[in-house]
Structures are given as C-alpha cells and as structure tokens.
Amino acid sequence: MTHKKILLVDDEEDILRSTKMLLSVMGYDCVTVNDARKVETVAAKEHPDLILQDLRMPTLELDRFMAGLRSNPATADIPCAFFSASPTLPETAALHDATGYLTKPFREEELQDLLDRALPARAVGTGVSS
C-alpha cells in the first residue's frame, strides 16, 4: 500500500521535526519545508496528497501563496490545510478555501481528524490496495 504524502510547512524546526515524526508514526510520508517561498516548487516536484501550511511565517504572503498554488497546473489540485495559533484561523481558512485547519498546539487525535476529513477517499490504513 502506498502511504499518503503530506507536505508540512513551518519555519520552526522543532515543530517540523516533531510533527514529521508524528505523521510517520501515523502512517504518512512527510516532506518538510521551512520557507514558504519554496512550497510551490517542492509541491510541484513531490505532488503531496495534502499541504499542511503554517500561517505565521516571515516569508509567507498568503494571498500570493494560494494564488500561485492554484494557478500552477502541477499544484492546482493539491488540497491545502492551515495550522496556526492565530485567533483568526477559522476565518482565514474559510477565506482561502482551505480543506481544513488545525489550531496549535494540537493533539495527535486532532491531526488525525483533520487528515481523515482532508483525505476521506484516500484514508491511510484502510486495507484497500490501489
């Protein structure tokens, strides 16, 4: 069975490391990026099943970021979910048509719930081979 791939984007190395480890234990492959300016290039190359994007990054211009992803044929169909400690996270996610959002700090169950909702037809561990 092929593992689903998550592109994890955050400028904090501790969060990248710990969340990548958690995703691995949960059965996902994870590619990490610590600079929002590199996401589109990495996403086009890796074609992840989901981009999990931190909203508070020094290099992130969210409007430009989302427009770039959606206008590139190689990345236009990749779902994008946000995670942040920002109190405006739900509104920001809705405004940018995100697949979902996760409030930091989060528990493993909350991450799994987000992934189940973001990737419902392609859930990991279903026992169905493709």
ZIJOKA-V662179 format. One line per field, one symbol per residue. ss: DSSP state (2 for helix, 1 for strand, 0 for the rest). psi: psi as a letter, one per 30 degrees, with the letter a starting at -180 (. if undefined). A space follows every 50 residues. Layout:
ss: ???
psi: ???
This chain:
ss: 00001111100022222222222220001111100222222222220001 11110000000222222222200000001111110000222222200001 111000022222222222022200000000
psi: kkkkkkjkjkfjeeeeeeeeeeeeefgkkkkkkgjfffeeeeeeefilfk kjkkfikfgjjeeeeeeeeffjfffegkkkllklgkfgeeeeeeeghlfa lkkkllleeeeeeeeeefhefhkkgffkl.
